[in-house]
């Protein structure tokens, strides 16, 4: 029997007219159904969160927030296997990679606790001129207000931790709208927060089937902070419609470039490039997509990547042996295939892959697609690596920088001078030296630039963004 989930809105008991069906991306089997929020449900969630924030007597003290998050991490550890299977089944990320995601998620909750314990205000210098004599000034941190978070499908648990965890840590009431394709990990996490002692009204979760209802949630003037992870077209549109005063953070995608110099250690580099490009079937916003190789090694790099791609096990993400799972939707498989086919027509050489396998797409390596081909200019979000030849590294850097996207990039070289040159000239918020573009730990800054986003992600950075620094100036002749 299919499990059904009601809306996770505090004290909301009405049965929704619309339902959302969650299917497994690998075989389209039905996993669950969920109530979809209508305008009345969204209004109730916003009213509950706003009233809670505006009544400071109901704010949760830091010690209580720490205790709740500690208990939540412990409960996640107890339900580790269930969380792994849930994430793999609904999101399509292979079992072993989903295990890593759950480990990261638990560590992320603990990171939120550390943010509370180490957060502090700042003394503002006074008494340093006649105007500031007999005064003392300092700041304290307070929650910014109601947080509304809209999340993406590709990391169905860990992305929720990045958006909800800091909100709980700061003391902001939060309403989370997970991706309609992968809401179950989110609902499970919210249930664990509540089991750990978080009152229901502090964290509410809902899905919608009507875009106007979603827009109502995001653009309401009671929203203090809007957190968005998803496509650039949707994120920038929603930002343009935010109420005055609503702060926001947007995390979109990139078309991540890699520079491979002639002196690169290929024994180390090639497995990293393959992992960075084919991990989660390329459905990662900083996935390796464009690999610019010196002409002396380009064929070697491309053919070795193709050999590695051929050996990857493609299939059911819930099976431990699977290395590449499905794309999230059938239409995404078809889109990736159309992009690859067009690139081949444009002149790219197909070294391996290029075929649909059910709801999966074969790991694909293309050699020298034209610079204006769609696979060279848009985020493919699929298991496709494009390899290009260069003679002069500055030409490669210019091509890497030619797009309106900038996120993470990398360079492989044994030369510190080559590494520093690439670091200086790449348009990116982070440049990895001898590592793939998808490297991340959850406490480091994670920021899309230009079309790729706004603000800085990473748990401590989001924690900071969800607060205000409230100043006190104390005047006394005894100071």
C-alpha positions as CSV (number, residue, x, y, z in Angstrom):
1,X,0.0,0.0,0.0
2,X,1.3,3.4,-1.0
3,X,2.2,5.7,2.0
4,X,0.3,9.0,2.1
5,X,1.7,12.2,3.8
6,X,-0.4,15.1,4.9
7,X,0.9,18.7,4.9
8,X,3.4,19.4,7.8
9,X,1.7,22.6,8.8
10,X,1.1,23.2,12.5
11,X,-2.5,22.5,13.6
12,X,-3.6,22.1,9.9
13,X,-6.1,19.3,9.6
14,X,-7.9,20.0,6.4
15,X,-7.6,17.4,3.6
16,X,-6.0,18.8,0.5
17,X,-7.9,18.7,-2.8
18,X,-4.8,18.2,-4.8
19,X,-2.3,15.3,-4.4
20,X,1.3,14.9,-5.6
21,X,2.5,11.4,-6.5
22,X,6.2,10.6,-5.8
23,X,7.7,8.0,-8.1
24,X,11.1,6.3,-8.2
25,X,13.2,7.8,-11.0
26,X,14.7,4.4,-11.8
27,X,11.6,2.5,-12.7
28,X,8.7,5.0,-12.3
29,X,7.2,2.9,-9.5
30,X,4.9,4.9,-7.1
31,X,6.6,5.5,-3.7
32,X,4.1,7.8,-2.0
33,X,1.5,10.5,-2.3
34,X,1.4,13.8,-0.6
35,X,-1.2,16.5,0.1
36,X,-0.5,19.6,-2.0
37,X,-0.9,23.0,-0.2
38,X,-3.5,25.4,-1.6
39,X,-3.6,29.2,-0.9
40,X,-5.4,28.7,2.4
41,X,-2.8,26.3,3.7
42,X,0.1,28.6,2.7
43,X,-1.6,31.5,4.5
44,X,-2.0,29.4,7.6
45,X,1.7,28.4,7.5
46,X,2.8,32.0,7.1
47,X,0.5,33.3,9.8
48,X,1.7,30.7,12.2
49,X,5.4,31.4,11.5
50,X,5.0,35.2,11.6
51,X,3.0,35.2,14.8
52,X,5.6,33.0,16.4
53,X,8.5,35.2,15.4
54,X,6.7,38.4,16.5
55,X,6.1,37.0,20.0
56,X,9.6,37.1,21.5
57,X,8.4,35.4,24.6
58,X,8.1,32.2,22.5
59,X,11.6,32.3,21.1
60,X,13.6,29.2,21.8
61,X,16.7,29.8,24.0
62,X,20.1,28.7,22.6
63,X,20.4,25.7,25.0
64,X,17.1,24.3,23.9
65,X,18.0,24.7,20.2
66,X,21.3,22.8,20.9
67,X,19.5,20.0,22.8
68,X,17.0,19.6,19.9
69,X,19.7,19.5,17.3
70,X,21.8,17.0,19.3
71,X,18.8,14.7,19.7
72,X,18.0,15.1,16.0
73,X,21.5,14.0,15.0
74,X,21.2,11.0,17.3
75,X,17.9,10.0,15.8
76,X,19.3,10.3,12.3
77,X,22.1,8.0,13.3
78,X,19.6,5.5,14.6
79,X,17.6,5.7,11.3
80,X,20.7,5.8,9.1
81,X,19.8,2.9,6.9
82,X,16.2,4.1,6.3
83,X,17.5,7.6,5.4
84,X,19.9,6.1,2.9
85,X,17.3,4.0,1.2
86,X,14.8,6.9,1.1
87,X,17.3,9.2,-0.5
88,X,18.5,6.6,-3.0
89,X,15.0,5.5,-3.9
90,X,13.3,8.9,-4.4
91,X,16.4,10.8,-5.8
92,X,18.2,8.2,-7.8
93,X,21.6,8.8,-6.2
94,X,23.4,5.4,-5.9
95,X,23.3,3.7,-2.6
96,X,26.9,4.2,-1.6
97,X,26.8,7.9,-2.6
98,X,23.5,8.3,-0.6
99,X,25.3,6.8,2.4
100,X,27.9,9.6,2.1
101,X,25.0,12.1,1.8
102,X,23.4,10.9,5.0
103,X,26.8,11.1,6.8
104,X,27.2,14.6,5.6
105,X,23.7,15.5,6.7
106,X,24.3,14.3,10.2
107,X,27.6,16.2,10.3
108,X,25.7,19.2,9.1
109,X,23.3,19.1,12.0
110,X,26.3,19.0,14.3
111,X,27.9,21.9,12.4
112,X,24.7,23.9,13.2
113,X,25.3,23.2,16.9
114,X,28.8,24.5,16.6
115,X,27.5,27.7,15.0
116,X,25.3,28.4,18.0
117,X,28.2,27.6,20.4
118,X,30.7,29.8,18.7
119,X,28.5,32.7,17.5
120,X,29.0,36.0,19.2
121,X,28.6,39.7,18.8
122,X,31.4,42.3,18.4
123,X,32.5,45.2,20.5
124,X,32.3,48.5,18.6
125,X,35.1,50.9,19.7
126,X,33.9,53.9,21.8
127,X,35.7,56.5,23.8
128,X,38.1,57.2,21.0
129,X,37.0,60.7,20.3
130,X,34.9,63.3,22.1
131,X,31.7,62.3,20.4
132,X,32.0,58.7,21.7
133,X,33.1,59.4,25.3
134,X,31.3,57.7,28.1
135,X,29.8,55.0,25.9
136,X,30.1,51.3,25.4
137,X,28.8,49.5,22.3
138,X,28.4,45.9,21.2
139,X,26.3,43.8,18.9
140,X,24.3,40.6,19.6
141,X,22.8,38.3,17.0
142,X,19.1,37.9,16.5
143,X,17.1,35.8,14.1
144,X,16.2,37.7,10.9
145,X,12.6,36.6,10.7
146,X,10.5,33.9,8.9
147,X,12.6,31.8,6.6
148,X,11.0,30.4,3.5
149,X,13.2,27.8,1.7
150,X,12.7,26.2,-1.7
151,X,14.9,23.2,-2.3
152,X,16.2,21.0,-5.2
153,X,15.9,17.3,-5.9
154,X,19.6,16.3,-6.3
155,X,20.5,16.0,-2.6
156,X,17.1,15.4,-1.0
157,X,18.4,15.3,2.6
158,X,21.6,17.3,2.7
159,X,20.2,20.3,0.9
160,X,17.3,20.4,3.5
161,X,19.9,20.3,6.3
162,X,21.6,23.3,4.7
163,X,18.4,25.4,4.6
164,X,16.5,24.2,7.6
165,X,19.4,23.5,10.0
166,X,20.7,27.1,10.1
167,X,17.2,28.4,10.5
168,X,16.6,26.2,13.6
169,X,20.0,27.2,14.9
170,X,19.4,30.9,14.6
171,X,15.9,30.7,16.0
172,X,14.0,31.5,12.8
173,X,10.7,29.9,12.1
174,X,11.1,28.1,8.8
175,X,8.8,26.9,6.1
176,X,10.4,24.5,3.7
177,X,9.1,23.5,0.2
178,X,11.1,20.5,-1.0
179,X,11.3,19.5,-4.6
180,X,8.1,17.8,-5.7
181,X,10.2,14.9,-7.0
182,X,12.0,14.3,-3.7
183,X,10.0,15.5,-0.7
184,X,10.2,12.3,1.4
185,X,13.7,12.8,2.9
186,X,12.6,16.3,3.9
187,X,9.4,15.1,5.6
188,X,11.4,12.4,7.4
189,X,13.9,15.0,8.7
190,X,11.2,17.4,9.9
191,X,9.5,14.5,11.7
192,X,12.8,13.8,13.4
193,X,13.2,17.4,14.5
194,X,9.7,17.3,16.0
195,X,10.4,14.0,17.7
196,X,13.6,15.6,19.1
197,X,11.4,18.3,20.8
198,X,11.0,21.1,18.2
199,X,7.5,22.5,18.5
200,X,5.7,21.9,15.2
201,X,5.2,25.6,14.4
202,X,9.0,26.2,14.3
203,X,9.4,24.1,11.2
204,X,6.7,23.5,8.7
205,X,6.9,21.6,5.3
206,X,4.7,21.6,2.3
207,X,4.6,20.8,-1.4
208,X,2.5,22.6,-4.0
209,X,1.1,21.7,-7.4
210,X,0.2,25.3,-8.3
211,X,3.0,27.7,-9.2
212,X,0.9,30.7,-8.2
213,X,0.6,29.2,-4.7
214,X,4.4,28.7,-4.5
215,X,4.8,32.3,-5.6
216,X,2.4,33.4,-2.9
217,X,4.5,31.6,-0.3
218,X,7.8,33.2,-1.4
219,X,6.7,36.7,-2.1
220,X,4.7,37.4,1.1
221,X,5.8,40.5,3.0
222,X,6.2,38.5,6.2
223,X,9.1,36.5,4.8
224,X,12.4,37.7,6.3
225,X,14.8,35.5,4.4
226,X,14.3,33.5,1.2
227,X,16.6,30.5,0.5
228,X,16.5,29.0,-3.0
229,X,18.3,26.1,-4.6
230,X,17.4,25.3,-8.2
231,X,17.3,26.6,-11.7
232,X,18.6,30.1,-12.5
233,X,15.5,31.1,-14.5
234,X,13.2,30.4,-11.5
235,X,15.5,31.8,-8.8
236,X,16.1,35.1,-10.5
237,X,12.4,35.5,-11.3
238,X,11.4,34.9,-7.7
239,X,14.1,37.3,-6.5
240,X,12.6,40.0,-8.7
241,X,9.2,39.5,-7.0
242,X,10.3,39.4,-3.3
243,X,8.7,41.8,-0.9
244,X,10.8,44.9,0.0
245,X,13.2,44.0,2.8
246,X,13.3,40.3,2.2
247,X,16.9,39.1,2.0
248,X,17.8,36.1,-0.1
249,X,20.4,33.6,-1.1
250,X,20.2,31.9,-4.5
251,X,22.1,28.8,-5.5
252,X,22.0,27.9,-9.2
253,X,24.2,25.9,-11.5
254,X,27.4,26.2,-13.4
255,X,29.2,24.7,-16.4
256,X,32.3,23.8,-14.4
257,X,35.6,24.2,-16.2
258,X,38.8,22.2,-15.6
259,X,42.3,23.0,-16.9
260,X,44.6,20.0,-17.3
261,X,48.2,21.1,-18.0
262,X,50.7,18.9,-19.8
263,X,52.5,18.2,-16.5
264,X,49.4,17.0,-14.7
265,X,49.6,13.8,-12.7
266,X,47.1,11.9,-14.8
267,X,47.1,8.8,-12.5
268,X,45.7,11.0,-9.8
269,X,43.6,13.3,-12.0
270,X,41.7,10.9,-14.2
271,X,39.7,9.1,-11.4
272,X,38.9,12.5,-9.9
273,X,37.6,13.8,-13.2
274,X,35.5,10.7,-13.8
275,X,34.0,10.9,-10.3
276,X,33.4,14.7,-10.6
277,X,31.6,14.3,-13.9
278,X,29.6,11.1,-13.4
279,X,28.8,11.3,-9.7
280,X,25.0,11.3,-9.3
281,X,24.7,11.0,-13.1
282,X,26.1,14.5,-13.4
283,X,23.2,16.1,-11.5
284,X,25.4,18.3,-9.4
285,X,25.6,22.1,-9.8
286,X,29.4,22.0,-9.9
287,X,29.8,18.8,-11.8
288,X,32.8,18.4,-14.1
289,X,31.5,19.3,-17.5
290,X,34.2,21.1,-19.6
291,X,37.8,19.7,-19.4
292,X,40.4,21.7,-21.3
293,X,43.5,19.6,-21.9
294,X,46.9,20.6,-23.3
295,X,47.2,19.2,-26.9
296,X,50.0,16.9,-25.9
297,X,47.8,14.9,-23.5
298,X,44.2,15.6,-24.7
299,X,43.8,12.3,-26.6
300,X,45.2,10.3,-23.6
301,X,42.9,12.1,-21.2
302,X,39.8,11.7,-23.3
303,X,40.4,8.0,-24.2
304,X,41.2,7.1,-20.5
305,X,38.0,8.9,-19.3
306,X,36.1,7.0,-21.9
307,X,37.5,3.7,-20.7
308,X,36.6,4.6,-17.1
309,X,33.1,5.5,-18.2
310,X,32.6,2.2,-20.0
311,X,33.4,0.3,-16.8
312,X,30.9,2.2,-14.5
313,X,27.9,0.1,-13.4
314,X,24.7,1.9,-14.4
315,X,21.4,0.9,-12.9
316,X,19.2,0.6,-9.8
317,X,20.4,3.2,-7.3
318,X,19.3,1.1,-4.3
319,X,21.8,-1.6,-5.2
320,X,25.3,-1.3,-3.6
321,X,27.1,-2.2,-6.8
322,X,25.5,0.7,-8.8
323,X,27.8,3.6,-9.6
324,X,25.6,5.7,-11.9
325,X,21.8,5.9,-11.3
326,X,18.9,7.4,-13.3
327,X,18.2,11.0,-14.1
328,X,15.4,12.4,-12.1
329,X,12.8,12.4,-14.9
330,X,12.4,10.7,-18.2
331,X,12.2,14.0,-20.0
332,X,15.7,14.9,-18.6
333,X,17.1,11.7,-20.1
334,X,15.6,12.7,-23.5
335,X,17.0,16.3,-23.1
336,X,20.5,15.1,-22.4
337,X,20.3,12.7,-25.3
338,X,19.2,15.5,-27.6
339,X,22.0,17.7,-26.5
340,X,24.6,15.0,-27.0
341,X,23.2,14.1,-30.5
342,X,23.3,17.8,-31.4
343,X,26.9,18.1,-30.3
344,X,27.8,15.1,-32.5
345,X,26.1,16.7,-35.4
346,X,28.0,19.9,-34.6
347,X,31.3,18.0,-35.0
348,X,32.1,16.5,-31.5
349,X,33.6,13.0,-31.5
350,X,31.7,10.5,-29.4
351,X,34.2,8.4,-27.5
352,X,31.7,6.4,-25.4
353,X,28.1,6.5,-24.2
354,X,25.5,8.5,-26.0
355,X,22.7,6.0,-25.4
356,X,19.6,5.9,-23.3
357,X,19.2,2.9,-20.9
358,X,15.7,3.0,-19.5
359,X,15.6,6.0,-17.2
360,X,19.4,6.2,-17.1
361,X,21.9,7.7,-19.6
362,X,25.2,6.0,-20.4
363,X,28.2,7.9,-19.0
364,X,29.3,9.9,-22.1
365,X,32.6,11.4,-23.2
366,X,32.7,13.9,-26.1
367,X,36.0,15.1,-27.6
368,X,36.2,18.7,-29.0
369,X,32.6,19.8,-29.2
370,X,32.5,23.3,-30.9
371,X,32.7,26.2,-28.4
372,X,29.2,27.3,-29.4
373,X,27.6,23.8,-29.1
374,X,24.9,23.6,-26.4
375,X,27.0,21.1,-24.4
376,X,29.7,23.8,-24.3
377,X,27.5,26.7,-23.3
378,X,24.7,25.3,-21.0
379,X,24.7,23.2,-17.8
380,X,24.0,19.7,-19.0
381,X,23.1,18.2,-15.6
382,X,23.7,14.7,-16.9
383,X,26.6,12.2,-17.1
384,X,28.5,13.9,-19.9
385,X,32.1,15.1,-19.9
386,X,33.3,17.3,-22.7
387,X,37.1,17.3,-23.4
388,X,38.7,20.1,-25.4
389,X,42.3,20.6,-26.7
390,X,44.3,23.7,-26.1
391,X,47.8,24.9,-27.2
392,X,47.9,28.1,-25.2
393,X,46.5,28.0,-21.6
394,X,45.3,31.6,-21.9
395,X,43.1,30.6,-24.8
396,X,41.6,27.8,-22.6
397,X,41.1,30.2,-19.7
398,X,39.3,32.6,-22.0
399,X,37.0,29.9,-23.2
400,X,36.4,28.7,-19.7
401,X,35.4,32.2,-18.7
402,X,33.3,32.9,-21.8
403,X,29.9,31.9,-20.2
404,X,27.7,33.9,-18.0
405,X,28.0,31.3,-15.3
406,X,30.8,31.1,-12.6
407,X,30.9,28.7,-9.7
408,X,33.7,26.2,-8.9
409,X,36.6,25.4,-11.2
410,X,39.8,23.4,-11.1
411,X,43.3,23.0,-12.5
412,X,45.6,20.0,-12.6
413,X,49.3,20.7,-12.7
414,X,52.5,20.0,-10.8
415,X,53.6,23.6,-11.3
416,X,52.8,26.2,-8.6
417,X,53.1,28.9,-11.1
418,X,50.6,27.3,-13.5
419,X,48.2,26.7,-10.6
420,X,48.5,30.3,-9.4
421,X,48.0,31.6,-13.0
422,X,44.8,29.6,-13.4
423,X,43.6,30.6,-9.9
424,X,44.1,34.3,-10.8
425,X,42.4,34.2,-14.2
426,X,39.5,31.7,-13.8
427,X,36.1,33.3,-13.2
428,X,35.1,31.3,-10.1
429,X,34.3,31.6,-6.5
430,X,36.5,28.6,-5.7
431,X,39.4,27.0,-7.7
432,X,40.5,23.5,-6.8
433,X,44.1,22.6,-7.3
434,X,44.5,19.0,-8.4
435,X,41.0,18.1,-7.4
436,X,37.7,18.0,-9.2
437,X,35.2,20.9,-9.4
438,X,32.6,19.1,-7.3
439,X,34.7,19.0,-4.1
440,X,32.9,20.4,-1.1
441,X,32.7,20.3,2.6
442,X,29.7,21.8,4.2
443,X,31.4,24.5,6.3
444,X,33.3,26.1,3.4
445,X,31.9,29.0,1.4
446,X,29.9,27.8,-1.6
447,X,28.9,30.6,-3.9
448,X,27.6,30.9,-7.4
449,X,28.6,34.1,-9.2
450,X,27.0,36.0,-12.1
451,X,24.1,33.9,-13.3
452,X,25.1,31.1,-11.0
453,X,23.7,32.6,-7.8
454,X,23.6,35.2,-5.1
455,X,25.1,35.1,-1.6
456,X,27.2,32.5,0.0
457,X,26.1,29.0,0.9
458,X,27.7,26.7,3.5
459,X,26.2,26.1,6.9
460,X,28.1,28.8,8.9
461,X,27.6,31.3,6.1
462,X,23.9,30.6,5.9
463,X,23.7,30.8,9.7
464,X,25.2,34.3,9.5
465,X,22.8,35.4,6.7
466,X,19.8,34.3,8.7
467,X,20.7,36.7,11.5
468,X,20.9,40.5,12.1
469,X,23.5,42.1,14.2
470,X,21.6,44.2,16.8
471,X,23.6,47.1,18.2
472,X,23.4,48.4,21.8
473,X,25.1,51.7,22.7
474,X,25.3,52.3,26.5
475,X,25.9,55.8,27.8
476,X,27.2,56.3,31.3
477,X,29.5,58.7,33.1
478,X,31.0,55.6,34.8
479,X,32.4,54.2,31.6
